[in-house]
Amino acid sequence: MSKLLDDIKHTVDVTIPDKEELTHGAHPKIDYTMLIFRNLLVAIAAVMFLLSFFLHDLHNILRAGAYFCGAGAYLLECLAVTDCFQHKVPHTEMFMVYCFGPLYLMMGLSYLLEH
């Protein structure tokens, strides 16, 4: 069990970057906070998707919540990449964020309306 806990701790340490890595932006503290929340939303979405396979009564609600968490993660990614919309980033770099963020919102709504 100790090996498993060490592996989990290592994974979390790798996922959370050092604050020094984010000092290049205009808002280093906000960038770091957004990155932490983005990673947290992604982890919550992954857990909700996994739970939706086992909790059939809550299947639609869990998947809707997971998609909404994913949309929030894409919004935070957009804010981080553009320095809170102060830095213009080419659309070719932002294509995935622009497409999947709204798509995840629509998919979440579709699961809620299906319920």
Secondary structure, 3 states (H helix, E strand, C coil): CHHHHHHHHHHHHHHCCCHHHHCCCCCHHHHHHHHHHHHHHHHHHHHHHHHHHHCHHHHHHHHHHHHHHHHHHHHHHHHHHCCCCCCCCCHHHHHHHHHHHHHHHHHHHHHHHHC
